[in-house]
Amino acid sequence: MRSAITALGPLLHLIRDDTGLSDTELGLLSSLPLLGFAGISPLVHGPSRRFGFERLVTLGLVVLVVGTVVRSLPALAPLWIGTALIGGGVAVCNVVLPSVVKRDFADRITLVTGGYSAVMGTFAALASGIALPVSNVIGDGWRWSLGMWAIPSALGAAIWGYRARTRRSFVPVTTRAHASGRSVWRSRSAWSITIYMGLQSTTFYVFVSWLPAIATSHHISSGAAGWYLFGYQVCGLLAGLAMPAVAHRLGARPAATICSLPVAVGALGLIVAPGAIVLWVVLGGAASGMTLVGALSLMSLEAPDPVWATQLSGMAQSVGYLIAAGGPIAAGWLHDQTGSWNPVLVLIAAVAVAQGLVVFAGQATRPAA
């Protein structure tokens, strides 16, 4: 789900040189999948009830494959069209998977969420790390480096397609909260999770888009900068595996609050002591991974059933990713205007503090079962 997105950041300088796009335009390109998440997510709940979770995940992965292939075609238009399709495909999977976890693993929500987040993070980190080396080996081959991620997505689509054919999908039982017409959009808990998801995604996607450029501004080679982004995501996936234990000890919301603050420390550390960039990348990456698992877990934990979980997931990822979409664009614009990445890092720190305050202030108010 993420490899087609995270492979882009290390290649932005090559795309800039090849296409002439400005940093602001490249920020928009990086944000296009997030805009797809925001636009498609609210539309997923109805089809998931009609066709079942497995078929929707399969469809999302097929669209992801098509988008990845189209994006790698020559000319500028396919770059934008394919990136938009990638956002639409991933959006479907983003919304449905927390509901699958709620339906099939109700007694192990945080553990299973941490597991699939780790697998997702592994592919995302690998894509960041090898994107530039693959492009260099091919020779002026950034399009090939982006397009090759259609292969694992196609394998995933095949697996979920087989699952859809062999598993009898069922419509989850609706609770009285839904029978009475209560809307997830009127839930205080749902809004706090939604805003938290948006702010968490903002910091993550700003780093995924611009960390290589931030690193090269401190005289680090572009090849090494891609591996810094790899390390950022590896630390995230490893730390995400620890989140179930932390959440069990502290509670899901306190854990999500505490894990937000190291993101701000890592961003400010890159300003104050850039020579310790490895430390700040490790710290920020670990916190980012834990907060992602926290956000996804809250969608399932604070829903009484898979139906509500799907609605909450759609709301959180629609509004949340609409918030996040502004992050890479704002970062590119700030750099275009100032010629420095320090304002971008201050922005990341402020957003990280805000996400911690939001999830701390939002009390869990579950709908009556």
Secondary structure as GFF3:
##gff-version 3
##sequence-region A 1 369
A	DSSP	alpha_helix	3	6	.	.	.	ID=ss1
A	DSSP	three_ten_helix	9	11	.	.	.	ID=ss2
A	DSSP	alpha_helix	12	19	.	.	.	ID=ss3
A	DSSP	alpha_helix	23	40	.	.	.	ID=ss4
A	DSSP	three_ten_helix	41	43	.	.	.	ID=ss5
A	DSSP	alpha_helix	45	51	.	.	.	ID=ss6
A	DSSP	alpha_helix	53	71	.	.	.	ID=ss7
A	DSSP	alpha_helix	76	104	.	.	.	ID=ss8
A	DSSP	alpha_helix	109	138	.	.	.	ID=ss9
A	DSSP	alpha_helix	142	147	.	.	.	ID=ss10
A	DSSP	alpha_helix	150	166	.	.	.	ID=ss11
A	DSSP	alpha_helix	176	179	.	.	.	ID=ss12
A	DSSP	three_ten_helix	184	186	.	.	.	ID=ss13
A	DSSP	alpha_helix	188	216	.	.	.	ID=ss14
A	DSSP	alpha_helix	222	250	.	.	.	ID=ss15
A	DSSP	alpha_helix	252	258	.	.	.	ID=ss16
A	DSSP	alpha_helix	261	272	.	.	.	ID=ss17
A	DSSP	three_ten_helix	274	276	.	.	.	ID=ss18
A	DSSP	alpha_helix	277	301	.	.	.	ID=ss19
A	DSSP	alpha_helix	306	338	.	.	.	ID=ss20
A	DSSP	alpha_helix	342	361	.	.	.	ID=ss21
###
